[in-house]
Amino acid sequence: MPRRRNFTFGIALAATAMLALSGCASGGGDAGGGETAAGDDYGLTEAGTLTVCSDIPYAPFEFEGGDNGTGYTGFDIDLLDAIAKSLDLKLSVQDVGFDALQSGTTLAAGTCDIGASAMTITEEREANLDFSDPYYDSLQSLLVRTDSGIKSIDDLSGRNVGVQQGTTGETYASENAEGAELVQYPSDGELWPAMQAGQIDAILQDQPVNLEHEKADSAYKIVEEYNTDEQYGFAFAKGEKDELREAINGALQELRDSGDYQTIYDNYFTAE
């Protein structure tokens, strides 16, 4: 009997020691838990890293380059880099197709934590995605060759008009460009070369992106802009990233309050 009591007592001591060690290893929920504990609270794809999915290139919002270690830069990327830093997270960027991203498929698959691809917040997308607070107000626009004779959307009948599949630009063109032949492309990376090669007569898409093309080549110009009351938001898998979304909204507001948002904005969108 005494041996049995000693054995039982020994098990209790061992169990107590293991619990104590476990508490130390986990940080006990105190400040000692550090960045990894905070990252785990957000349910990140990779602990300590904010993984972003984006359709690249789509200058000036996302394109190759920069010195943040991801291989990419642009307004969306630089803004998220600042947000990640404020949350003590690293930034990682993956190039994905826009159509699957805006439909919610990519985010639902857990490929990344957040979608950042100049994505307009719409009711249709909100059925499959959660969005951050708006971070950019946008317009649609019509880009043509300077010698095309096209002066407005009313001149597009019988013309080939390039649009990016799954975008609000495509929606606007389908509803307003009467008689035009809409040609879908997966991204601006295919739209712009098609325009230069003469395969399409116009591009209808976000004004800042067409403005980049106008600046790059004087043979092209924006002939019309359309106020569609669009606002961009960062996208999240539906119902799965509430803590992360709230943290990013808070960090975005802090950047606005500090003036850092405006500094990043002015770097890409300066007054003409």
C-alpha positions as CSV (number, residue, x, y, z in Angstrom):
1,M,0.0,0.0,0.0
2,P,2.7,2.6,0.8
3,R,4.4,1.9,-2.5
4,R,1.2,2.5,-4.3
5,R,0.7,5.9,-2.6
6,N,4.2,6.9,-3.4
7,F,3.8,5.9,-7.0
8,T,0.5,7.9,-7.2
9,F,2.3,10.9,-5.6
10,G,5.1,10.6,-8.1
11,I,2.6,10.8,-11.0
12,A,1.0,13.9,-9.5
13,L,4.4,15.6,-9.2
14,A,5.3,14.7,-12.8
15,A,1.9,16.0,-14.1
16,T,2.3,19.2,-12.2
17,A,5.8,19.7,-13.6
18,M,4.6,19.1,-17.1
19,L,1.8,21.6,-16.7
20,A,4.3,24.2,-15.4
21,L,6.6,23.6,-18.4
22,S,3.7,23.8,-20.8
23,G,2.7,27.1,-19.3
24,C,6.2,28.5,-19.7
25,A,6.4,27.4,-23.3
26,S,3.1,29.0,-24.3
27,G,3.9,32.2,-22.5
28,G,0.8,31.8,-20.3
29,G,-1.0,34.4,-22.4
30,D,1.2,37.2,-21.0
31,A,3.2,39.8,-22.9
32,G,6.0,37.2,-23.0
33,G,4.1,35.4,-25.8
34,G,5.5,38.0,-28.3
35,E,4.7,38.3,-32.0
36,T,3.9,34.7,-32.6
37,A,1.1,34.7,-30.1
38,A,-0.4,37.8,-31.7
39,G,-0.1,36.3,-35.1
40,D,-1.8,33.1,-34.0
41,D,-4.7,35.2,-32.8
42,Y,-5.2,36.3,-36.4
43,G,-5.3,32.8,-37.8
44,L,-2.6,33.5,-40.3
45,T,-1.6,31.1,-43.1
46,E,2.0,31.4,-41.8
47,A,2.6,32.5,-38.2
48,G,4.2,35.9,-38.0
49,T,3.6,36.7,-41.7
50,L,0.8,38.5,-43.5
51,T,0.4,36.6,-46.7
52,V,-1.2,38.7,-49.5
53,C,-2.7,37.6,-52.8
54,S,-2.7,40.0,-55.7
55,D,-3.1,40.0,-59.5
56,I,0.2,41.5,-60.7
57,P,0.9,43.7,-62.7
58,Y,-1.7,46.4,-62.1
59,A,0.3,49.6,-61.8
60,P,0.3,51.8,-59.8
61,F,-1.4,49.5,-57.3
62,E,0.8,46.4,-57.6
63,F,3.8,45.7,-59.8
64,E,7.3,44.1,-59.6
65,G,10.1,46.0,-57.7
66,G,10.5,47.7,-54.4
67,D,12.8,47.0,-51.5
68,N,10.4,45.5,-49.0
69,G,11.6,41.9,-49.5
70,T,8.5,40.6,-51.3
71,G,9.6,41.4,-54.9
72,Y,6.6,43.7,-55.4
73,T,5.6,47.2,-54.8
74,G,2.8,49.7,-55.6
75,F,0.2,51.6,-53.6
76,D,-1.6,48.5,-52.3
77,I,1.6,46.7,-51.4
78,D,3.3,49.7,-49.7
79,L,0.1,50.4,-47.7
80,L,-0.1,46.7,-46.6
81,D,3.6,46.7,-45.8
82,A,3.1,49.7,-43.4
83,I,0.0,47.9,-41.9
84,A,2.0,44.7,-41.4
85,K,4.8,46.6,-39.7
86,S,2.3,48.2,-37.3
87,L,1.0,44.7,-36.4
88,D,4.6,43.3,-36.0
89,L,4.2,41.0,-39.0
90,K,6.3,40.3,-42.0
91,L,4.8,40.7,-45.5
92,S,4.6,38.0,-48.2
93,V,3.0,38.5,-51.6
94,Q,1.7,35.9,-54.1
95,D,0.7,36.6,-57.7
96,V,-2.7,35.1,-58.4
97,G,-5.5,35.4,-61.0
98,F,-8.0,38.2,-60.3
99,D,-11.1,36.4,-61.3
100,A,-10.6,33.6,-58.7
101,L,-9.5,36.2,-56.1
102,Q,-12.6,38.5,-56.5
103,S,-15.0,35.5,-56.5
104,G,-13.7,34.3,-53.1
105,T,-12.3,31.0,-54.4
106,T,-8.6,31.8,-53.7
107,L,-9.2,33.1,-50.2
108,A,-11.6,30.3,-49.3
109,A,-8.8,27.8,-50.2
110,G,-6.5,29.3,-47.6
111,T,-3.9,30.3,-50.1
112,C,-3.4,33.7,-48.4
113,D,-4.7,35.8,-45.5
114,I,-5.9,38.8,-47.5
115,G,-6.6,39.9,-51.1
116,A,-5.2,43.2,-52.2
117,S,-5.7,43.9,-55.9
118,A,-7.4,47.3,-56.4
119,M,-10.7,45.4,-55.7
120,T,-13.9,47.4,-55.6
121,I,-16.3,46.6,-52.8
122,T,-19.6,45.5,-54.3
123,E,-22.7,43.7,-53.0
124,E,-22.1,40.8,-55.3
125,R,-18.6,40.3,-54.0
126,E,-19.7,40.7,-50.4
127,A,-21.8,37.6,-50.8
128,N,-18.5,35.6,-50.9
129,L,-16.0,37.9,-49.2
130,D,-15.5,40.1,-46.2
131,F,-13.9,43.5,-46.8
132,S,-11.9,46.0,-44.8
133,D,-12.9,49.6,-44.5
134,P,-12.5,51.4,-47.9
135,Y,-8.9,52.6,-48.5
136,Y,-9.2,54.2,-52.0
137,D,-11.9,55.9,-54.2
138,S,-11.7,55.1,-57.9
139,L,-13.1,56.0,-61.3
140,Q,-13.5,54.1,-64.5
141,S,-12.0,55.4,-67.8
142,L,-11.7,54.9,-71.5
143,L,-8.2,54.7,-73.1
144,V,-7.7,54.9,-76.9
145,R,-5.1,55.7,-79.5
146,T,-4.8,59.4,-80.1
147,D,-5.6,58.8,-83.9
148,S,-8.5,56.4,-83.3
149,G,-11.3,58.9,-83.8
150,I,-12.9,57.7,-80.6
151,K,-14.0,60.6,-78.4
152,S,-16.4,58.9,-76.1
153,I,-18.1,55.7,-75.1
154,D,-20.8,56.5,-77.7
155,D,-18.2,55.9,-80.5
156,L,-17.5,52.3,-79.5
157,S,-20.1,50.6,-81.6
158,G,-18.4,47.9,-83.8
159,R,-15.1,48.4,-82.0
160,N,-13.1,45.9,-80.0
161,V,-13.0,47.0,-76.4
162,G,-10.6,45.3,-74.0
163,V,-11.8,44.7,-70.4
164,Q,-10.4,42.7,-67.5
165,Q,-12.5,39.7,-66.7
166,G,-14.4,39.8,-63.5
167,T,-13.9,43.6,-62.9
168,T,-16.2,46.5,-62.4
169,G,-14.8,47.9,-65.7
170,E,-16.2,44.9,-67.5
171,T,-19.5,45.5,-65.9
172,Y,-19.6,49.2,-66.8
173,A,-18.6,48.4,-70.4
174,S,-21.3,45.7,-70.8
175,E,-24.0,48.1,-69.5
176,N,-22.9,51.3,-71.3
177,A,-20.8,50.5,-74.4
178,E,-23.6,49.8,-76.8
179,G,-22.7,47.9,-79.9
180,A,-19.1,47.3,-78.7
181,E,-17.4,43.9,-79.0
182,L,-16.0,43.3,-75.5
183,V,-12.8,41.3,-75.4
184,Q,-11.9,39.8,-72.0
185,Y,-8.4,39.5,-70.7
186,P,-7.2,37.9,-67.4
187,S,-5.2,41.0,-66.3
188,D,-3.8,44.4,-67.4
189,G,-0.6,42.5,-68.2
190,E,-2.4,41.1,-71.3
191,L,-4.7,44.1,-71.9
192,W,-2.0,46.7,-72.5
193,P,0.1,44.6,-74.9
194,A,-3.1,43.8,-76.9
195,M,-3.8,47.5,-77.2
196,Q,-0.3,48.2,-78.4
197,A,-0.5,45.4,-80.9
198,G,-3.7,46.8,-82.4
199,Q,-5.8,43.8,-81.3
200,I,-8.3,46.1,-79.5
201,D,-9.4,49.7,-80.1
202,A,-9.9,50.8,-76.5
203,I,-9.4,49.7,-72.8
204,L,-12.1,50.4,-70.3
205,Q,-10.8,50.0,-66.8
206,D,-9.8,51.8,-63.6
207,Q,-8.6,55.4,-64.2
208,P,-5.3,55.2,-62.3
209,V,-4.2,52.2,-64.4
210,N,-5.1,53.8,-67.7
211,L,-3.4,56.9,-66.6
212,E,-0.1,54.9,-66.2
213,H,-0.4,53.9,-69.8
214,E,-1.1,57.4,-71.0
215,K,2.0,58.6,-69.2
216,A,4.1,55.8,-70.6
217,D,3.1,56.4,-74.3
218,S,1.9,59.6,-75.8
219,A,0.2,57.7,-78.6
220,Y,-2.6,56.9,-76.2
221,K,-4.9,59.0,-74.2
222,I,-7.9,58.9,-71.8
223,V,-10.9,60.4,-73.5
224,E,-13.5,59.9,-70.8
225,E,-13.7,59.2,-67.1
226,Y,-16.8,57.7,-65.4
227,N,-17.7,58.5,-61.8
228,T,-18.9,55.1,-60.5
229,D,-18.6,55.8,-56.8
230,E,-16.3,52.9,-56.4
231,Q,-14.2,52.2,-53.3
232,Y,-11.4,49.6,-52.9
233,G,-11.2,47.3,-49.9
234,F,-8.9,44.5,-48.8
235,A,-10.7,41.2,-49.1
236,F,-10.9,38.3,-46.6
237,A,-12.4,34.8,-46.7
238,K,-16.0,35.0,-45.7
239,G,-16.6,34.8,-42.0
240,E,-13.0,33.4,-41.3
241,K,-10.8,36.4,-40.5
242,D,-12.7,38.8,-38.3
243,E,-9.8,39.4,-35.9
244,L,-7.4,40.1,-38.7
245,R,-9.9,42.3,-40.5
246,E,-10.5,44.4,-37.3
247,A,-6.7,44.7,-36.7
248,I,-6.1,45.9,-40.3
249,N,-8.9,48.4,-40.0
250,G,-7.4,49.7,-36.8
251,A,-3.9,49.9,-38.4
252,L,-5.3,51.6,-41.5
253,Q,-7.0,54.3,-39.3
254,E,-3.7,54.8,-37.4
255,L,-1.9,55.4,-40.7
256,R,-4.5,58.0,-41.7
257,D,-4.3,59.7,-38.4
258,S,-0.5,59.8,-38.5
259,G,-0.3,61.1,-42.0
260,D,1.6,58.1,-43.2
261,Y,-1.3,57.0,-45.4
262,Q,-1.2,60.4,-47.2
263,T,2.6,60.1,-47.7
264,I,2.1,56.7,-49.4
265,Y,-0.8,58.0,-51.4
266,D,1.1,61.0,-52.7
267,N,3.9,58.8,-53.8
268,Y,1.6,57.2,-56.4
269,F,-1.1,59.7,-57.0
270,T,0.2,63.2,-57.4
271,A,-1.8,66.2,-58.8
272,E,-1.4,66.8,-62.5
